[in-house]
Amino acid sequence: MQNASGVTFVIKEMIKHLANLLFVNGLFIFFVRKRTKSRTEYNTKLIGQPTNYFKVGAAVIGLSFAVIAILIVMVFTQNVMILIAAVFISLGMGRQIFASALDVVTTNLNAFVSSWTSTLLLLAKNRLMVTTTDWRSIEIRVEMILISRRLEYNLPVKLDGVTPESQQILLEYLGEHKWELECQQAITDDDSSYHAFFQYATKKMREKLQLYDELEDLQERSGGVNAVILIALGTLIWLIS
């Protein structure tokens, strides 16, 4: 029952994302031509779901679309060539929708990792200014993650403008939001505690980045050229018929 509710939740989020891509973003591009949604927003509940839920959810949506499209064509024609063309086109579009459905997960993962990596970089910079321990090497390591993974420096609104003089704000933020990383340890205002949290947080970041790479690779293999070939083949058969 819990698995079913988890998959259902993922499917709902994917459908909302597809609707947003198709209608909301389309209207913004047509009328405003500028997105105003903050990139630091992410759905923690969504990205915390098991990996197989994402694959199952996207597969259900993509396959459902393909089947419905084929059935609609069958209602209006019995021409075998057209039906064959409809199968190819529907499968191609279904693969593309599968890839697009996964986009809601990769988008949220990217925002999540960008936000937390930026927070860790802020922590390293601040500690570097108030302590003599080896936070410089830590700062470089975090910067390398941002650069190598092409992440954006996106701090949460609450941490915007935080300085060493307002270090307590950063400490409070980490204490309030550590649950997002499933962190149970207490965070106190001393180097040993910050070091321990940094090590734990970077481990979580690597796990999320591995998941991101896995889903992005699945998106590329499912959509793109493979989907286009199926759609093109179906279109060619339809034109010949």
ABEGO torsion letter per residue (X at the ends): XAAAAAAAAAAAAAAAAAAAAAAAAAAAAAAAGBBABBAABBBAAAAABBAAAAAAAAAAAAAAAAAAAAAAAAAABABAAAAAAAAAAAAAAAAAAAAAAAAAAAAAAAAAAAAAAAAAAAAAAAAAAABABBAAAAAAAAAAAAAAAGBBBBBBAAABGBBAAAAAAAAAAAAAAAAAAGBABBBBBBAAAAAAAAAAAAAAAAAAAAAAAAAAAAAAAABEAAAAAAAAAAAAAAAAX
